[in-house]
């Protein structure tokens, strides 16, 4: 049986693994301590925050099949949020999300999806791969301490392009394409309060501000009752201030949120920050995953098609279809 190494355990990596385990021996390598990638949740005391992907929608039949399964297993539910659009501090539109165009979240947290999909998979956590060598017969994978993690017939990358370039061999057919891709950053500010704050929305898109998104995380289904907010900066502001000290970023984004909502948010129980260096792709250039059949290396991710949760899944399925004949 062939051996496949998958780098990254977000939805792309997990989709690759679950669709390949019947055809090959599969090992996932994940540099973090948990699976799920941007399907992420952080717990701070009694407060839970989905600090990565906020929700997802479904447009394709293939992804619908997965979401239906996850619904049946009580891993995802619809989030019928009160949605609003803000132009700076003014509400310009509002409506209720509903079953006509459902928005989904993991339950009881967004990271529940990764935990469910990773069951029965061989995953090596806290293992950062930073070197791959090759000969005619196999690809050898090394971690960041110089230890060999084994020899494989295929290596599949399911991580952001800037991280791929640090590791992938220079003779990869699409090396220059990946190298020239620009990813955009984002800050996520996490706020927890003892008392509920009255707001006219559960999820809000913001324009003409340094903030692009505000959600009341605690309004999602099966969340703890403690009032929590997740605020995302714009990509532009994040990229311009990616090396700003955390305390200054927190202070700035908190002040911006207060101005947009016209609310005093100083009575905080929890404030935390997530710095996403590679949140979105600047503009779409690829439209498909990249597979080098000669060197037996593949690259996929939502950024290969369009930066949405669904396309992390679709991109990986396309890779599986392409390489099955070689297993």
N, C-alpha and C positions, 0 to 999 in steps of 0.2 A: 504494500500500500504506500502511495506517495505521502510525503510530509509537507505540510504547509505552515509557514510562520505568518501570523497576522500581527501587524504593529498597530496597536490602538484598540480600545474596547468601548468606543462610542457606538451609536446605533449602526454605523457602517461596518465596523469591525465585528460586532455581534451578529449582524445579518450575514456577513461572509461566513462566519464560523457555523452558524446554525444550518446554512444551506450547503456546506461542504463536508460536514462530519460524516456523512454516509459514503463519501467518495475518497476521503483521505484522512490521515492523522493530522489533526489541527491543534496548534498551540497559539494562544493569544498572548502577546507581551504588552503590558500596560505599565507606564511609568508612574502612575498615581497609585493611591492605596485602594481605590474603588473603581467600579465599572460605570459606564453610562456616558462618559464624555460630557457634552453640554446638556444632556438630560440629567441635570445635577440638582442636588438638594444639600443645604447646609443647616445643621441644627446647632443652635446656640442657646444653652439652658433650655427653657420651655418654648423657644421660638424656632419655627421652621421656615426656611426660605428656599424657593426654587430660584437659584441665582444664575441659571443658564437659560435654556429655552423656556419660554413662558407658557407656551401652548403649541398645539399643532393642528393642522387641518388635513383633509383627505381629498385628493382629486383623482387618483388612479385606482383601478380595480385591484391591482396587486397589493397596494398598501391598505386598501379597504379590508381585504381578507385578513391581514395581520391585525388591524385595529379591532375588527369584529372578534377575533380570538382573544385579544387582550381585554376587551369588554366582558366577554364570557367568563374570563378568569379573574375578573374584578381587579385588573391592573390599571385600566384607564376608565375615565368617565368623562361625560360632557361637562364643560364649564359654561353655564348659561350666564355669562357675566353681563352686567350693565356696562356697555362700552361707550366711551366718549372720545371726541376729538377736540383737542385744545389748540388754538392759535395763540401762542404765548400763554396768557392767563385767562383767555376767554374761551368758553365752550361753544364750538361752532356746529356740533352735531352729536347726537346720542341715539343709541338704540340698544335693544336687548339681543344678545346672541341666543340662538335657538336651534331647533332641530333642522331647519331648512338649510343651514350651512353650519354644521356643528364644529365647535372648537373643543379639543380634547386636552386633558392633562393626565399625568400619571397619578394614581392613588395608592396609598395615602400621600405619596410624594412623587415628584417627577422622576427621581432616581429609582422608583419601583419598577419602571420599565426595564432598565438595564439589569437590575437584580433578577427579574423574572427570565429574561432572555438568556442570561449567562448561566442558568442552571445546567449542570451536567457538561459544561464546557471546561476545557483545560486552559486555565488562565494563570499566568505568572504576574502577580501584582508587584508594584515597586521595582519594576525591571525596565530600565530605559535602554533601548537598543541604539547604539551610536556608530556601529560599523558592520558592514557586510562585505565578505570576500567571496569570490566565485571561482570555480573551475568548470570543466566541461560537464561534470556530473552533479554538482550540488552548489548550494549557497550556504556559507557558514555565517551565523549571526552572533555578534558579540555585544555584551552589555557595556555600560559606561565605566565599569571597573576592569575591563579587558578580559572578562571571562567569556568563554564560548558557551552559547546557549543551545548549540546543536547545529546539525546540517539539515538542509531542507531542499526540496525540489522546487518550491515556489515561495516567494516572499511577497506578501500583499500589504500595502501601506494604507491605513485608514486614519490618517492624522493630517493636520494642516500643512500646506505646502512648504512653509518656511521651516518646519520641523523635518519634513521629508528630505529637503536639500542637505540638512546636516548629516544625513545617514546614507542616502541612496548612492549607489556607485555612479561614477561620472559617465560610464558608458551606457547608462539607461537611455533608451531611445528618445524619451521626451524630457530629458534633464533640463534643457534650456527653456522649454515651455513652462515647467514648474518654477524654475528659478526666477522667471520674469513676472510671476503672478504676485500681485500686491494684496495683502490681507489688511483689513481695517480693524482697529481695536475698539474696545468698549469697556466702560466701567459700570459695574452694578453695585448700587448702594443698597444696603439691607438695613431696614429700620424696624424695631420692635417696640411696642407700647403696651402699657398695662391697661389703658382705656381706649375704647373705640373712638376713632375720629370720623365725624360725619362728612362724607364726601358724596358727590353726585355720580359716582362711577365705581366699578370694580376693576376696570382696565381702561387705560387712556393712552392714546397716541398724541404726542405733542410736537408741534412744528414751531419754527422761528424761536427756538430756545436752545440752550446747551444740553437740554434733556430731551430724549425722544420717546420715553415710555415710562408710565407709572402704573403699577398694579397693586391691588390689595390682595396679597398672597393668601391671606386667611379666608377669603371668600371662595376659594377653590374647594371642591368637594372633599370631605373627610379630613380637612385640615384642623389642627388645634385651634381653639377659639381665640387665643391670644392674637391681638391685632398686629399684623405684619404688612410691610410695604416693600416692594422691590422697584428701584428706580434705575433706569438705564440712561447713561449719557449718550450724546450723539457720537457717531464714529469720528467725526471731524475733531470735536473737542478732546476726545480720548487720545487720538493720535498726536495732537499738538501738546498733550500734557501727560504722555505715557510714563514719564520718569518723575513726575511730581510725587513728593512724599504722601503716603496714605492719609495722614491727618489733614493735610491741606485739601486733598481731593474730597474727603468726607465733608469737611466744612463747606467747601464750595458747592457741592451737589446738594447738600442739605439746605443751604441758603437759597439755591435756585428753585428747589422743590417748594419751599415755603412761599416764595414769591409767586410761583405759578398757581398754587392752590389757595393763596391768601390765608394761610394757616400757620399758627405757631407750632412748630414741631420740636421744640426744645425739651419737652417732657419725655425723653427717651429712656427706655429700659435697655435697649440693645442698638448699637450701630456698628456695622461691619462693611467690608468692601471686598469686591472681587475684581481683579484686573484681568480682563480678557485681551491678550495681545493679538489674537487671531480670531476675531468674532465673525466677520463677514468678508466676502470677496468684494473688491472694489467695483468690478464690472465683469460680466460673464464673457469668457473667452473660449471655453473648452466645449461645453455641451455634452460631454461624455467622459467616462473614466478612461484612464490611460493604461494600456497593457502592452508590455514588451515581451512577446512570446519567445523571442530568441534568448533573451537573458532571464526569462521566467520571473519577471517582476511586474506587479500590477499596482495601480494607484487609484483610489476612489475616495469619495466623500461628498457631502452635500455641495461643497464648493466647486465640484466638477460640473455641476449642472445648474443649480440655483440654491442659494443659501436657506433652505427650508428643511425641517426635520424629514419630511416625506422623501426628499431627494437624497438624503443620506442612505435611505433604504433602497431607492430605485437605482442609484449608482452602484451599490454593492451587488444587487441582483444582476446587473448587466455584466459585471466582472465574472460572476459565477457562470453565467451562460457562455462567456467567451473561453473560459479555461477548462470546462468540464471535459472536453475532448482530449485534453492533455493529461488527464488523471487516470 
